[in-house]
């Protein structure tokens, strides 16, 4: 068992497709590096176009990621195309049953 995380990415103007491509590759790359479990990641889109991703880090991998050069490079690519958003800022997060548009990661 690892650590489940939920992260929200607001695409920068004109970067929707680039963000989507990064999100499709994100967890497979973490798995390749031995940092994410084999659990399938989920992705969804808010009404405002924010991409929300749910995935599982391997136990202790979050700390390793903060010094891993491949992960740091990936995070730089994310920073170029999106801003991270606290989940609580999404209007959907205020609903008892938050609803999002599913995104196919395949």
Secondary structure, 3 states (H helix, E strand, C coil): CCEEEEEEEEECCCCHHHHHHHHHHHHHHHHHCCCECCCCCEEEECCCCCEEEEEEECCCHHHHHCCCHHHHHHHHHHHHHEEEECHHHCHHHHCCCCCCEEECCC
